[in-house]
Amino acid sequence: MLYTARAPKPSAELDFGLLWLALALLAIGLVMVYSASLPTAEASRRTGFDGEFYLLRQGIYVALGVAAALAAFQVPMRVWQQAAPYLFLGGMLLLVVVLIPGIGREVNGSRRWIPLGFANLQPSELMKLLAVLYAADYATRKAAFMHDLKRGFLPMAAVMFLTGVLLLSEPDFGAFVVIVSIAMGILFLGGLNWRLFAGLVVVLLAGFAALILSSDYRRERLFNFLDPFKDPYGSGYQLSHALIAFGRGEWLGLGLGASVEKLFYLPEAHTDFLLAVIAEEFGFVGVLVVIGLFGWVIAKAFLIARRAAQLERNYSALVAAGIGIWLGVQSLINMGVNVGLLPTKGLTLPFLSFGGSGIVANCLAIAVLLRIDWEHRQMMRGKTF
């Protein structure tokens, strides 16, 4: 499947390297969310929180994410596989619920959140993890038919089409791109014929182009991304100020808290454009450190996938690879948007950007990775699951 060579015997019970990488990203996110959101929080003067409002919220989200991760780590991978179809169905139901007027919360023309009183649940964030679990289960069950378009690909394509319809109804085109990338990547690693895969990639690219060109606001974003300074006070406002932030940061940045662009010039500074604030305050070196940490996490995910495949644990291998694809695609899109290489999309930077559902989903993903690796280490010591 993925790899076949024999894995070396591990020397520890847990991959503490991956754990510390995740904690480092979460810690950087806490610091940078506080720095980027401070002007907005102080201006709003929310009762009892003032300038620390977003910091406290992010801290609560991280605590919830860590608690959820601790619980998820206790769940064996065979249980995740058995529950995958039902979890995915539950996620689909949430995507339907969020579209119901009076239940789903609408912000800036998008209905993506379900108010829970103390926080907002964003189903599309959880669907990324659920898509990994479901696609891996599907590819494992249908391994004998991965060469067949009708029996191997079309059933998954139908599920992804329905998911896409719901996501685009919010609309959340960014989440749709990430989930399709996850499904296609897992199917390919699960044995999908490469000629069929190449043809489907062409079809998907044509479909994405049609979706962009058929929508006025998506088409406008595409053309503005090509030349944001053509309309720097209108449609190119976000990207032009993000690029200014990168330029001001130079090599070493202006220092923590010294960003000017976060002072109501750069919209969504603590969410979608957090990397631009990092660039302004810590420069090229700071951005390089963040990229390096993400690269290391993604490499570890694929290494864990390789080790699982060596033990013929195909489901675990595909889940680990799917998580690597998810984190890699989403972080690449967010970084590409921040530096003007991709059109502006509403995708946050995993582990770092402000947001409860995203942080919890990211922590759950790390917990699943650690569980896969832990089971692999136990098997190497002669234990079974």
C-alpha positions in Angstrom: 0.0 0.0 0.0 2.1 2.9 1.3 5.4 1.2 2.3 6.6 -2.4 2.9 10.0 -2.4 4.7 10.2 -3.6 8.3 9.9 -0.8 10.9 12.7 -0.4 13.5 11.7 -1.1 17.1 10.8 2.1 18.9 12.6 3.2 22.0 9.8 5.1 23.8 6.2 4.6 24.6 5.0 7.8 22.9 6.2 10.2 20.1 7.0 13.1 22.4 8.6 14.9 19.5 5.2 15.2 17.8 3.5 16.2 21.1 6.0 19.0 21.7 5.6 20.2 18.2 1.9 20.5 18.6 2.2 22.2 21.9 4.7 24.7 20.5 2.3 25.6 17.7 -0.5 26.1 20.2 1.7 28.2 22.4 2.8 30.4 19.5 -0.9 30.7 18.5 -1.8 31.9 22.0 0.9 34.6 22.0 0.2 35.8 18.5 -3.6 35.8 18.9 -3.2 38.0 21.9 -0.9 40.3 20.1 -3.0 40.5 16.9 -6.3 40.8 18.7 -5.4 43.3 21.4 -6.4 46.5 19.5 -9.7 45.0 18.5 -10.5 43.7 22.0 -9.6 47.0 23.7 -11.7 48.9 21.2 -14.8 46.8 21.8 -14.3 47.0 25.6 -16.2 43.9 26.4 -17.3 43.8 30.0 -14.9 41.9 32.3 -12.4 41.0 29.6 -11.1 44.2 27.9 -7.9 43.6 26.0 -7.6 40.0 27.1 -10.9 38.9 25.7 -9.5 36.9 22.7 -6.6 35.6 24.7 -8.9 34.1 27.4 -11.2 32.7 24.7 -8.3 31.1 22.9 -6.9 29.7 26.2 -10.3 28.1 26.9 -10.3 26.7 23.3 -6.9 25.2 23.8 -7.8 23.7 27.1 -10.9 22.2 25.6 -8.8 20.9 22.7 -6.3 19.3 25.0 -9.1 17.7 27.1 -10.7 16.3 24.0 -7.4 15.0 22.7 -6.7 13.2 26.0 -10.1 11.5 25.7 -9.6 10.7 22.0 -6.2 9.2 22.7 -7.9 6.5 24.8 -10.0 5.3 21.8 -8.5 2.3 19.9 -8.2 2.8 16.1 -10.5 -0.2 15.5 -13.2 1.7 17.4 -12.5 4.8 15.3 -12.9 2.7 12.2 -16.1 1.1 13.3 -17.6 4.5 14.2 -16.3 6.4 11.1 -19.4 6.1 8.9 -21.7 7.1 11.8 -19.5 10.0 12.8 -19.4 11.2 9.2 -23.2 11.0 9.0 -23.4 13.0 12.2 -21.2 15.6 10.6 -23.4 15.8 7.5 -26.4 16.4 9.8 -24.6 19.3 11.4 -23.9 20.7 8.0 -27.7 20.6 7.3 -28.6 22.1 10.7 -26.2 25.0 10.3 -28.2 26.1 7.1 -31.5 26.2 9.0 -32.6 29.9 9.5 -32.8 30.6 13.2 -30.3 27.9 14.1 -27.2 28.7 12.0 -25.5 32.0 12.8 -24.8 34.2 9.8 -21.7 36.4 9.7 -20.6 38.5 6.7 -23.0 36.7 4.4 -21.9 33.2 5.5 -23.9 30.8 7.6 -21.2 28.5 9.1 -21.7 28.5 12.9 -24.1 26.9 15.4 -24.4 29.1 18.6 -23.9 27.0 21.7 -24.2 29.9 24.2 -20.6 30.0 25.4 -19.1 29.4 21.9 -20.0 28.7 18.3 -19.6 25.3 16.7 -18.3 25.3 13.1 -19.3 21.9 11.6 -17.0 22.4 8.6 -13.9 22.3 10.8 -15.0 19.0 12.4 -15.9 17.6 9.0 -12.2 17.7 8.0 -11.3 15.1 10.6 -14.5 13.1 10.0 -13.7 13.1 6.3 -10.2 11.6 7.1 -11.8 8.9 9.2 -14.5 8.0 6.7 -12.4 8.1 3.6 -9.8 5.9 5.2 -12.5 3.4 6.2 -14.0 3.5 2.7 -10.6 2.9 1.0 -9.9 0.0 3.4 -13.2 -1.6 2.8 -13.1 -1.1 -1.0 -9.4 -1.9 -1.5 -10.3 -4.7 -4.0 -12.2 -2.2 -6.1 -9.9 0.8 -6.2 -9.1 0.2 -9.8 -12.8 0.3 -10.7 -14.5 3.7 -11.5 -18.0 2.5 -10.8 -17.5 0.4 -7.7 -14.4 2.1 -6.3 -14.7 5.8 -6.9 -18.3 6.8 -7.8 -19.8 6.0 -4.4 -17.2 8.2 -2.6 -17.7 10.9 -5.3 -21.4 10.9 -4.6 -20.8 11.4 -0.9 -18.3 14.2 -1.6 -20.7 15.8 -4.0 -23.4 16.0 -1.3 -20.9 17.3 1.2 -19.8 19.9 -1.3 -23.3 21.1 -2.0 -23.8 21.6 1.8 -20.5 23.4 2.2 -21.0 25.7 -0.8 -24.5 26.5 0.5 -22.9 28.2 3.6 -20.8 29.1 1.6 -17.4 27.6 2.6 -15.4 27.0 -0.5 -12.1 26.7 1.4 -13.3 23.8 3.6 -14.7 22.2 0.4 -11.3 22.3 -1.2 -9.6 20.9 1.8 -12.1 18.0 2.3 -11.9 17.1 -1.4 -8.1 17.1 -1.2 -8.3 14.8 1.8 -10.7 12.3 0.1 -8.7 12.3 -3.2 -5.4 11.9 -1.4 -6.6 9.0 0.7 -8.2 7.2 -2.3 -5.0 7.6 -4.2 -2.9 6.2 -1.4 -5.5 3.5 -0.9 -4.8 2.1 -4.4 -6.9 4.2 -6.8 -5.6 3.7 -10.3 -3.2 6.5 -11.1 -4.6 7.2 -14.6 -8.1 7.4 -13.1 -6.7 9.7 -10.4 -5.0 12.0 -13.0 -8.2 12.2 -15.0 -10.2 13.1 -11.9 -7.7 15.8 -10.9 -8.2 17.4 -14.3 -12.0 17.2 -13.9 -11.8 18.7 -10.3 -9.6 21.5 -11.5 -12.1 22.3 -14.3 -14.9 22.1 -11.7 -13.2 24.5 -9.3 -12.5 26.9 -12.2 -16.2 26.8 -13.1 -17.3 27.4 -9.5 -15.0 30.4 -9.3 -15.9 31.9 -12.7 -19.7 31.4 -12.1 -19.7 33.4 -8.9 -19.2 37.1 -8.9 -17.5 37.3 -5.5 -15.2 34.4 -6.2 -14.2 35.8 -9.6 -13.6 39.2 -8.0 -11.3 37.6 -5.4 -9.4 35.8 -8.1 -8.7 38.9 -10.1 -7.9 41.0 -7.0 -5.4 38.4 -5.9 -3.5 38.9 -9.2 -3.2 42.6 -8.6 -4.4 43.7 -5.1 -3.0 47.2 -5.5 -5.3 47.9 -8.4 -8.0 48.6 -5.8 -6.1 48.8 -2.5 -9.0 50.6 -0.7 -11.7 48.3 -2.0 -11.5 44.6 -3.0 -7.8 44.4 -2.7 -7.7 45.9 0.8 -7.0 42.7 2.8 -4.2 41.3 0.6 -2.5 44.7 0.1 -2.2 45.2 3.8 -1.0 41.7 4.4 1.8 42.3 1.8 2.6 45.6 3.5 2.9 43.7 6.8 5.3 41.2 5.2 7.4 44.0 3.8 7.6 45.9 7.1 8.8 42.8 8.9 11.9 42.4 6.7 14.3 39.8 8.2 13.8 39.9 12.0 10.6 41.9 12.4 9.6 44.9 14.5 9.3 42.9 17.7 6.4 41.3 19.6 3.4 43.7 19.8 4.9 46.2 17.4 2.8 45.5 14.4 1.1 48.5 12.9 -1.1 46.6 10.4 -3.1 45.0 13.2 -4.2 48.5 14.3 -7.4 48.2 12.3 -5.6 48.2 8.9 -5.5 44.5 8.4 -8.9 42.8 8.7 -9.1 39.3 10.4 -5.6 39.8 11.8 -6.1 37.2 14.6 -7.8 34.6 12.3 -7.2 34.3 8.5 -4.2 36.7 8.4 -2.4 35.8 11.6 0.7 34.9 9.6 1.0 38.4 8.3 1.2 39.7 11.8 3.8 37.1 12.6 5.8 38.3 9.6 5.6 42.0 10.7 6.6 41.3 14.3 9.1 38.5 13.8 10.1 38.9 10.1 11.2 36.3 7.7 12.9 34.3 10.4 9.7 34.1 12.4 7.7 32.9 9.4 10.4 30.4 8.5 10.2 28.9 12.1 6.4 28.6 11.7 6.8 26.9 8.3 9.4 24.6 9.7 7.2 23.5 12.6 4.3 22.8 10.2 6.6 20.9 7.9 7.9 18.8 10.8 4.4 17.9 12.0 3.3 16.9 8.5 6.5 14.8 8.0 5.8 13.0 11.2 2.3 12.3 10.1 3.5 10.6 7.0 6.2 8.8 9.0 3.6 7.4 11.3 1.6 6.4 8.2 4.6 4.6 6.9 5.2 2.7 10.1 1.5 1.7 10.3 1.7 0.4 6.7 4.8 -1.6 7.6 2.7 -3.5 10.2 -0.1 -3.9 7.6 -2.4 -1.6 9.6 -3.9 -0.1 6.5 -6.7 1.9 8.1 -4.3 3.5 10.6 -1.9 4.3 7.8 -4.5 6.0 5.7 -5.8 8.0 8.6 -2.3 9.3 9.5 -1.6 10.1 5.8 -5.0 11.8 5.6 -4.2 14.0 8.6 -0.9 14.9 7.0 -2.7 15.9 3.8 -5.3 17.9 5.7 -2.8 19.9 7.7 -0.5 20.3 4.7 -3.2 21.6 2.3 -4.9 23.9 4.8 -1.6 25.5 6.1 -0.4 25.8 2.5 -3.5 27.6 1.4 -3.5 29.9 4.4 0.1 30.8 3.9 -0.4 31.2 0.1 -3.2 33.6 0.7 -1.2 35.6 3.2 1.7 36.1 0.8 -0.5 36.7 -2.3 0.2 33.4 -4.1 -3.5 32.2 -3.8 -6.8 34.0 -3.9 -8.2 35.1 -0.5 -10.1 32.3 1.2 -11.6 32.0 4.7 -9.2 29.3 5.9 -7.4 29.6 9.2 -3.9 28.6 10.0 -4.1 25.2 12.0 -3.2 25.4 15.7 -2.5 29.1 15.5 -5.5 31.1 14.4 -8.3 32.1 16.7 -11.2 29.8 16.7 -12.7 27.1 18.9 -13.9 24.4 16.5 -10.6 24.5 14.5 -8.4 24.3 17.6 -10.4 21.3 19.0 -10.3 19.5 15.6 -6.6 20.1 15.3 -6.0 18.7 18.8 -8.1 15.7 18.0 -6.1 15.1 14.9 -2.8 15.1 16.9 -4.4 12.7 19.5 -5.3 10.3 16.7 -1.8 10.4 15.3 -0.3 9.8 18.7 -2.7 6.9 19.2 -1.7 5.3 15.9 1.9 5.7 16.8 1.4 4.4 20.3 -0.4 1.3 19.0 2.4 0.7 16.6 5.0 0.9 19.4 3.0 -1.5 21.5 2.7 -4.0 18.6 6.5 -3.8 18.1 6.7 -5.0 21.7 4.4 -8.0 21.0 1.1 -6.5 22.2 -2.1 -6.7 20.0 -5.2 -4.5 19.6 
